């Protein structure tokens, strides 16, 4: 599956990119009909609730699934978003 990673106003490290690709590999197993994944990484100025924002959009026939998570680290935000995405995929399959 094609994973597009975009970092807004900063350059993502190779280690972070590899982490994201590894975590999103499970999407290919549970959503075989998915055509691609878009990941947007953003930094917020407000550091109270965590200033790292991750937006994952899973492109699928019949409508995209979009998840947005905010945390203190990108790794934590990716983990949280992956869990939410997995639940949404399973919920869509049940319908």
N, C-alpha and C positions, 0 to 999 in steps of 0.2 A: 504494500500500500504506500502511496505517496504521502510523505509527511513534510509540510511546508512550515518552517519556523521563521518567525519575524520578530526581531527585537526592536522596540521603539526607543530611540534616543540613547542607545548604548549597544555595545557589541557583546553578544553572548559568547561565553567561552566554549571551546570545543568539548570540554568535560560536561558542561550543562547541556549542550546539544545531544551528546551521546546518552546522557541520563534520560532526556525527554524521549528519544527514539526507543530506548530500552523499555521505558514504562508504557509507551503507547503500542508496543508490539502486541500486547494482549488484545487490543481492539481488533486487530486483524483476525484473531481466532474467534472472537465472539460476535463480530459483525462482518462476516465475509462479504456481504453485499455492499459494504462501504467503498466509496470511490477515492476517498482521500481525507486527510486531516490537516487543518490549519491551526497553528499554535501562535498566539501573539503574546509576547512578554512585555510588560510595561513596568515602569517605576513611578510611584506616586511620591509626592512631596511629604504628605502626612505619614508619620511613622508610628502613630498610636496603635492601629490594629494590624500593622505590617504594611510595608510599602511596596511589596512585590505582587503584581497582578498577572494572572495567567488566564487567557481566554482560549478555549479549545472548541473548534467547530468541526464536527464530524459530518462530512458530506455523504448523504445517503439518498437513494431513490425514495421518493415519497416525502422528503423533507429533511432538512439538516437538524442536527442536535447541537446545541450551543451550551457550553458550561463556562462560568466565570468564577474564579476563586482568588481570594486575597490572603496572603500570609506574610510571615517575617522572612522566609526564604523562598526562592523559586522551587526548590525541591519539595518543600512542604506543600506549596500551592499546587504543584503538579500531582502529587500523591492524592490530595483532596479532590482535585478535579477529575482524576482518573476514576476514583471510587464513585463519584456522582455520575460520571459518564457511563460507567458500567451498569449502574442501577437504571439509568434512563434507557439504555439499550435493551436490558432485560424486560423492562416495563413495556417497551414498544413491541417486543417479540410476543409478549403475553396477549396483546390486543388482537 
